[in-house]
Amino acid sequence: MCEIEICMGSSCFSRGNSENLRIIREFLAARGLAANVVTTGHLCENLCSQGPNVALDGVMHHSVDAAQLRTLLAQRFGDGDRG
């Protein structure tokens, strides 16, 4: 099982994690993966200057924009649509 952790602190949220959360939800739903992935929101991770921050399987990624997030998700789950 995969785990995606997304910082929902005000800095990360306003700098892109609001959009990143939408992308994650859409990606998982389109591929029928939502039941197999634990997504967790956290309040401030104290890494505000490096945000938006997203952890995938315990590996923290910094300054994650929409394009980088799509690449990370495709690398982890494959990039083909399943649904």
Secondary structure, DSSP 8 states (H G I E B T S, - for coil): -EEEEEE-SHHHIIIIIHHHHHHHHHHHHHTT-GGGEEEEEES--S-GGG-S-EEETTEEE-S--HHHHHHHHHHHH-SS---
